[in-house]
Amino acid sequence: MPLYTVLQPPIRPGDAAPDPMGTLLVKEGFSWPALVIPELWLIFRRMWLVFLLYLGATLLVIMIDGEIGGPLPGVFLALAHLLFALEGNGLRRWTLERRGYAVVGVVQGDRLA
């Protein structure tokens, strides 16, 4: 059964409590969309800072590939994508916490059918 981190949105001015409809569940562990289409996944999740860092690192590897050549930069890029897929949901939690979301807890449950 997968684990999810529960994040509550920040309290808006004039409200007594956070909006319960704004509560987010972020899956723990591997993210397939972050492996297959990382750029689109970052844009869809609105992770702008991580997106810019990702683009910078990718461009750096491409520039190094032009200088060095061979299979090493390609292998490095493939391993970096794998690492990004492993840490993608953690980066999403970090981004949400920077926006003021509070970690409420961790829940375990079945996936929706």
C-alpha positions in Angstrom: 0.0 0.0 0.0 1.4 3.4 -0.9 2.2 6.1 1.6 1.1 9.7 1.2 2.2 12.9 2.9 -0.8 15.1 3.9 -0.2 18.9 3.4 -2.6 21.6 4.5 -2.6 25.0 2.7 -1.7 28.1 4.6 -4.4 30.0 6.4 -5.7 32.9 4.4 -6.2 36.3 6.1 -9.6 36.5 7.6 -10.1 32.7 7.8 -10.1 30.8 11.1 -8.8 27.5 9.6 -7.2 26.3 6.4 -9.4 25.4 3.5 -10.0 21.6 3.7 -10.5 21.4 0.0 -7.0 22.7 -0.5 -5.4 19.7 1.4 -3.0 17.8 -0.8 -1.7 14.2 -0.7 1.7 13.7 -2.1 2.8 10.1 -2.8 6.0 8.9 -1.2 8.5 7.2 -3.5 9.1 6.8 -7.2 7.4 9.0 -9.7 6.9 7.6 -13.2 5.9 10.8 -14.9 9.0 12.5 -13.4 11.1 9.8 -15.1 9.4 9.8 -18.5 8.5 13.5 -19.0 10.3 15.4 -16.3 9.9 18.9 -17.9 6.2 18.6 -18.4 5.8 17.1 -14.9 7.6 20.0 -13.4 5.5 22.6 -15.3 2.3 20.8 -14.5 3.2 20.8 -10.8 4.3 24.4 -10.9 7.7 23.7 -9.5 9.3 26.7 -11.2 12.5 26.9 -9.2 13.2 23.2 -9.5 12.4 23.5 -13.3 15.0 26.2 -13.7 17.6 24.2 -11.8 16.7 21.1 -13.9 17.1 23.0 -17.1 20.4 24.5 -16.0 21.8 21.1 -15.1 20.6 19.6 -18.4 22.1 22.4 -20.4 25.4 22.0 -18.5 25.5 18.2 -19.3 24.7 19.0 -23.0 27.6 21.5 -23.1 29.9 19.0 -21.5 28.8 16.4 -23.9 29.8 18.7 -26.8 33.3 19.0 -25.3 33.9 15.5 -24.1 31.8 13.3 -26.4 31.4 9.6 -26.0 28.8 7.8 -24.0 29.7 9.1 -20.5 27.5 12.3 -20.5 24.5 10.3 -21.9 24.9 7.7 -19.1 25.2 10.5 -16.6 22.0 12.1 -17.9 20.1 8.8 -17.7 21.2 8.2 -14.1 20.3 11.8 -13.3 16.8 11.2 -14.6 16.5 8.1 -12.5 17.6 10.0 -9.4 15.2 12.8 -10.3 12.3 10.3 -10.5 13.3 8.9 -7.1 13.4 12.3 -5.5 10.7 14.1 -7.5 7.9 13.8 -5.0 10.3 14.9 -2.2 11.1 18.0 -4.3 7.3 18.6 -4.7 6.8 18.4 -0.9 9.7 20.9 -0.4 8.2 23.3 -3.0 4.8 23.1 -1.2 6.4 23.7 2.2 8.1 26.8 0.7 4.7 28.1 -0.3 3.4 27.8 3.2 1.8 24.4 3.3 2.1 22.5 6.5 2.8 18.8 6.8 -0.1 17.3 8.8 0.9 13.7 8.7 1.4 10.6 6.7 -1.4 8.2 5.6 -1.5 4.8 4.0 -4.2 3.7 1.7 -5.2 2.0 -1.5 -5.0 3.6 -4.9 -8.2 4.9 -6.4 -9.7 2.4 -8.9 
